[in-house]
Amino acid sequence: MLLHFTKMHGLGNDFMVVDLVTQRARLRDEQIRQLADRHFGIGFDQLLIVEPPRDPDLDFRYRIFNADGSEVENCGNGARCFARFVRDQRLTHKHEIRVETAGGPLTLVVQEDGRVSVDMGAPRFAPEALPFEAAQDLPRHALEVEGERLEVGVVSMGNPHAVLRVDDVDNAPVARLGPAIESHPRFPKRVNAGFMQVVSPHEIRLRVYERGSGETLACGTGACAAVASGIRQGLLESPVTVRLPGGSLTIEWAGNDAPLIMTGPAERVFEGRVPLN
Ligand SMILES: N[C@H](CCC[C@H](N)C(=O)O)C(=O)O
């Protein structure tokens, strides 16, 4: 069969988006890995799948798969692209779209200027929410990585994040420490590793080594996790501009159990059809 897809990105975090409302297909892990390959396949950081909702109060089910084929709980940049995709494909005419994810429900709001705001839910700092092996909930946890003692903030945005403060993201050891943090044994389901430089209370620079995909040009849940951890540590104040290699996001958080609101762009690049064997 030929599978129709749309290639999209949010600040350079790129996606293959597939409508399985009007199409029928089953994608095995190995097929996802092959399609994700930037030389032998289409190439993407994540595959996003649109399915009918299982909960009648929601509009769609939003499924997310990393380039390594692992299915995950949330993808912030992908959520913005998902909202644009379902409207462009005329799967809905709504401006406010409620979707089910493995990490819980999200509300996506398409703005007049084309940007999308996402209610990303409240951050969870309790280690068991990630999961992360630790005796208690702390603003920063000591973590032994590659013989170094690091201090990381841990945050669940549905998916797990470890946030390390650095003096200069341009010189941060992302290639060396990213994989070591991602697969650290104290994170039984692995973790996304964020490297955060505090520029001012309302601005950070951020690089993220993503679980299952490696370093990406942007990470929406990573931006939310870094802001939540920074505000909890008294380093940041809402709203925060998060400057990523692929561009900037605006993150707002009123603290405590309030949701984080992420606003940013969603772009289409091309449409295509790919044979599935
Ligand atoms: N790699 C992430 C999923 C994609 C997150 C990122 N692309 C975003 O925009 O939030 C994980 O394994 O939890």
Ligand as a Chemical Component Dictionary entry (heavy atoms), coordinates in Angstrom:
data_LIG
# 
_chem_comp.id                   LIG 
_chem_comp.type                 NON-POLYMER 
_chem_comp.pdbx_formal_charge   0 
_chem_comp.three_letter_code    LIG 
# 
loop_
_chem_comp_atom.comp_id 
_chem_comp_atom.atom_id 
_chem_comp_atom.alt_atom_id 
_chem_comp_atom.type_symbol 
_chem_comp_atom.charge 
_chem_comp_atom.model_Cartn_x 
_chem_comp_atom.model_Cartn_y 
_chem_comp_atom.model_Cartn_z 
_chem_comp_atom.pdbx_ordinal 
LIG N1 N1 N 0 11.925 12.489 22.664 1  
LIG C1 C1 C 0 10.758 12.756 23.515 2  
LIG C2 C2 C 0 9.479  12.884 22.652 3  
LIG C3 C3 C 0 9.500  14.107 21.737 4  
LIG C4 C4 C 0 9.589  15.390 22.528 5  
LIG C5 C5 C 0 9.954  16.651 21.733 6  
LIG N2 N2 N 0 10.185 16.493 20.335 7  
LIG C6 C6 C 0 8.980  17.786 22.032 8  
LIG O1 O1 O 0 8.803  18.688 21.184 9  
LIG O2 O2 O 0 8.420  17.807 23.165 10 
LIG C7 C7 C 0 10.606 11.598 24.525 11 
LIG O3 O3 O 0 11.129 10.511 24.254 12 
LIG O4 O4 O 0 9.962  11.822 25.565 13 
# 
loop_
_chem_comp_bond.comp_id 
_chem_comp_bond.atom_id_1 
_chem_comp_bond.atom_id_2 
_chem_comp_bond.value_order 
_chem_comp_bond.pdbx_ordinal 
LIG N1 C1 SING 1  
LIG C1 C2 SING 2  
LIG C1 C7 SING 3  
LIG C2 C3 SING 4  
LIG C3 C4 SING 5  
LIG C4 C5 SING 6  
LIG C5 N2 SING 7  
LIG C5 C6 SING 8  
LIG C6 O1 DOUB 9  
LIG C6 O2 SING 10 
LIG C7 O3 DOUB 11 
LIG C7 O4 SING 12 
# 
